[in-house]
């Protein structure tokens, strides 16, 4: 027989109303943990997005409100600042998420930073072809990079979903990276970059009239009651579409380091945010690092093989970071010690 109190307790347990020490003990702890994890991750995304938006707003709205040529001294200051912010973020990831995630971010950041060197060569070609004045180049790169952040976010989200459903996609990425590494090693220079033949630009020109003259920093102007695009917006389109092509190499590579979409995207973002300052800093001397492309090819090959052999050979993130950093450092050092003969 049960007492009245025991019967009431039994009814409460059946209806899920029991609370002990202020907690609902009828809840599933695993479901609660998962709910907390999702909530925590949402906060991380929100804080990161707000921080990046604020930095971009300060960059264009405060420091670069007036169009002006970016000096090498100014570019050096911005480059150091973005690197310090990236390292601080890496420390925050290590402290508040886990040291392993911090290592993954740092490895991904260095990898993406090195792969972005190809973008620098292409920026030089694009600006030279369209004769973009130095004082407007920062504006082009600013909006081009914002577009790149959006497009890479879409690609990373798609890649994460595919990998979550089809693990064999990682082997496809690995094989593609090995192929890309071989192609890059055999062809040291970027051939076939013809901005005028860009299909997106040709499509844009077909439907939107473009002025024949330079219109300063404006992307659109009004002529005889009609809106017309300026050559500067065409340059932005070329920059964005070209970055999209390069993303087909860099995004599979970062998935060889981690499958965590937060780490993948944040490492991409910080590498891209520092790309403008890096361009203005080394645009005139980037061609001197003649062995850097071979170093990047070796890094891509290493990541590709690592992905192909992931079920048979485990390589820690710390070792991956050491190898990536060492290969890039040696390639730069060799370029300095063994200059190209003229």
N, C-alpha and C positions, 0 to 999 in steps of 0.2 A: 504494500500500500504506500501511496505517496502522500506527503503532507500537502497542504494548500500552497505553501510557498514553492515546493518542488514542482507542483503542477503548473503554477504560473511561470516558473523558470523554463519548464519544458515547452510551454506554449510560446514563450518569447524566443526560444532557440529555433523552434519550427518556423516562426515568422521572420526570423533574422533580425530581431530587435535587441539582442543581448549586447551590452556595452560593458567592457571591463577596463577599469582605470582610464576611462575617457575614450577608449578606442572601440570601434565596431569589430568584434572578434569574428563575426560571421563573414567578413570579407575575405576574398582569396588573396593571400599575400603576394603570389606571383603576378596576379593581375595588377595589384597596387604598385609593385616594383616596376612593371612595364609602363604603367601610367605615369609614374614619377620620372622614368627615363625619357619618355616622349616629351613630358613637360620641360625637363631640364634641357633637352636638345633644342626644343623650340626657343627657349630663352637664349641659348647660345647663338642660334641663327639670328634672332632679333637684335641682340647686342652687337653682333658683328656687322649686320647690315646697317644699323644706325651709325656705327663708328665709321664705316667706309663712306657712307653718304656724307657725313659731316666733313671728313677729310677732303673729299672731292669738292664739296661746296667751298671750303676754305681755300683750296688750291686755286680754283678759277675765280671765285668771287672776291678774294682778298689779295692774294699774292700775284695773281696773273690777270687782274681785271683789265689792265692796259696792255695791248699787244706790243711786244718788244722781243728782240732777239735774245735768246737764252745764252748767257755767257758760260764758258767752261767752269768758272768759279761758282756761279749760281747752280749749275748742274751738279757739281761736286757736292755742294751743300745738301741739295735735295736727295742725291743718291745716298749719302751717309744717313740722312734722316729716315728714308724708307727702309734701309737695311736695319737701322736701330729699332724702328717700329716692328719690323718683321721678327727680329730676335726677341723683342719684348713679348710679342704675341706667342712665339714658340715657348718662352719661359712660362707664360700664363697657361698654355695648353698642358705643359708638363706638371705645373703646380696644381691646377684645378680639375684636370681630367685624368691624365696619367703620364708618367715619364715616357712610356712607349709611344703614346700619341704625339708627344712633343718631338721625339726622334723622327717619327713618320712625317710630321709637318716640316721639320728642318730638311730632311732628305728630299721631300717633294719640292720644297721651295728652291733648293740649290739646283735640282734637276730642271725645273721649269725655267729658272733664271738662265741656265746655260742654253737651253733650247731656244730661248727668246733671242739669242744672238742672231739667228737667221732672220728674224724680223728686222733687225737693225740694217742689214744689207739691203733688204727690200725697201725699207723706208728711204734710204739714200737714193735708190733707183727711182722710186715714185716721185719724190720731191724734185729730183733733177729733171725728170721727164715733164712734169707739169709746171716746172719753174716756180715753185712755191717760195715766196719770200721768207727769209729766216724768222721775221716777226710773227708770221702766221702759222708756222710749223707746230708750235705748241698747241694752238687751238685745234688744229687738225688731229693731232695725236690724242688730245684730251677726249674729243667726241668719238674718235675711232676706238679708243680704249674702253669707253663706256659701252659702246656696241659690242666690243669683244667680251666684256664681262657678262653681258646678257646672253650672248650666243654660247659662250663656254658653259654658263650655268645650265642652259638647256641641254647641251651635249653631255655634261656630267650627270645630270639627272637621268637622261635616257640611258647612259652607260651603266649607272647604278642599278636601274630597274632591270636591264638586260642581264647583268651579272647575277643579280639576285634570283632570276628565274632560270638562267642558262649558264651554269658555271663554265661550260666549254668555251664561252666567249673569250675567256682569259687566254686560252691557247691560241685563238684567232688573233687576239691583240699581240701576243708574244711573237707569233710568226710574222705579223706585219711589221713589228719593230725590228726584227732581224733583217727583213728585206730592206727596210728603210735605212738601216745602218750600213748595209752593203752598198746600196745606191749612193748614200752620202759619201762614203769612203772613196768610191770610184769616180764620183763627180764632185770635185772640190768646190766648184762655183755654182751659183744659182742661175741656171739657164732657163730661157723661155719666159722671163718676166716681161710681159708686154701689156702695160696698163691700158692702152687704147683698144686691145682685143678682149678686155675683161667682159664676159657675157652679161654680168649684172649692170655694168656701166652702159653697154649698148642697149639693153632693155630700158634702162632709166632714160637715156637720151631719146628713145623712140616715142615716149609718152610725155616727157616733161622738157620744155624748151630750156636750153642752157645759153647764157650770155657768152659772147665771144671775147669780152673784155674782162680784165681783172676788176673785181668789185670790192677790194679790200678784204676785211674779215667777215663780210656778210655771206651767208649761205643762200639766201633768197633775196631778190630785189623786185620792185614793182616797175614795169616798163609799159607805158601807154595803157594803163589800167589793168595789165595782166601780170601775174606773178611768174617770175622766171628763176630758175636755179642758176647758181654761179659755179665757175670751175672748182671753187674750193669744196663744195659739197660733193662734187664728183671725186675729188681726192679722198675725202672721208670714206666714201663707198668703196673705193679701191683698197684703202687701208683695212677696212673691216672685212671685206671678202678675202683678202690675202691672209689675214690672221686666221680666218676660218679654215683655210687650207692647211696652215701650219698646226692648227689645233688637232688635226687628224693624227699627227705624230705625238704631240705632247700629252694629250689626254690619255691615250692607251698607255703611255709610259708611266704616268703617275699612278694608274691602277696597278702597275707592277710593284708599287711601293706599299699601297694601302687601298682597301676597298671602302674605307670610311668616307662617305660623301662630303662630310663637313671638312675633313682634313684635305681631301682632294680639291675642293673648291677654294678654301681659304689659301692654300699654298699657291694655287693659280692666280688668285686675286692679288696677293702681295707681290708676286713676280711681275705681273702685268702693271701694277701701279708704279713700280720703280722703273718701268721700261722707258718712259719718256725722258726722265733725267739721265738714264744710262745712254740713250741715243745722243743727247746733246753733249754728253761728256766724252764719248769715244767715237762719234761719227767720223771724225777725221782720221782716226788711227786704227779703227777696227780691222782694216785690211792687213795690218801688220801682224796680226795673230794668225799666221798661216796654218799652224798646226791645230788650231782650236776646233776646226770642223772634224778633223780626224779624232780628236778627243771626244767630241760629242757623239760621233759615230760609234766609238767604243762603248760609251755609256749606254746608248740606245741598244746596242748589241747585248751588253751585259743584262740590262733590264728584260729584254726579250727572251734570252736564254733562261733567266731566272723564272719568268712566267711559264715557259714551256716545261721546266723541270720542277715546278712547285710541289708536285706530289712525291718526288723522289729525293729532292735536295732542298733543305731549308737553309736560307741565308738570312741571318738576323738583320734587322733594320740598321743597327749600329755598324755592322760590317758593310752594308750597302752604302751608308752615308760615307764611310771612310774611302771606299773604292771610287765612288762618284767624285768626291772632293779631290782625291789624289790624282785621278786621271785628268781632270780639268786643270788642276794646278800645274801638273807636269807639261801638259800641252801648251799652256801659256808660257811657262818658263822656257821650253824648247824654242818657242817662237821668238823669244827675246834673245836667247843665247845663239841661235842659229838663224840669223835674218836671211831673207830671200836675196839671192844674188841678182844684181841688176846688169 
